[in-house]
Amino acid sequence: MRVQKRWAVVAGGLALVLVSGCGDLLGLFNGEFLSALGMGSSVASLPGDAPTLYVGIQNGTDKVIEAQLSYRTKDTGVETITTVVEPGQTTAQALGCPIDELTLGSVTDAKGVGARVRLGDGTAADPFIEVEPFGVILKNQVNYSCGDGVTFVVNRSSATRSGYLITAFFQRAGGGG
């Protein structure tokens, strides 16, 4: 009976989040919250103590973007994830550690394009603007560590030829920024 009540509370909380439009599920289901429900402290949270790296791509524009996330591991080599992000939205991946290198673009070429802004209605057939490269290959234990969060953001900018700029924000596992 107690377990059913706990799951009812969790399900009710999830329904409330979904209905209210709040999207920060990671903040809702952290270890402290689940411990308060009596579900133990074995739950890992992101960013935090999980053996993963949280990587987000945020679209700060009013156009659809296509972004290419590239990372390197010792086991699998170079991996690439291409994702489409709607205006004002964020997508995220939890990448299993260790992630040796990471960038929006290509870890084999720091000058590689990391994002394209689609013009028109956002379909693959639309013309696009290539955003200047992020230009930095982020490194494990230098720029981030396992359990941290890295969010790449594409915003409008008058400082670049394309009119868009890629930046990165870091959230440290220990809560420091």
Secondary structure, 3 states (H helix, E strand, C coil): CHHHHHHHHHHHHHHHHHHHCCCCHHHHCCHHHHHHCCCCCCCCCCCCCCCEEEEEEEECCCCCEEEEEEEEECCCEEEEEEEEECCCCEEEEEEECCCCEEEECECCECCCCCEEEECCCCCCCCCEEECCCCCCCEEECCCECCCCEEEEEEEECCCCCCCEEEEEEEECCCCCC
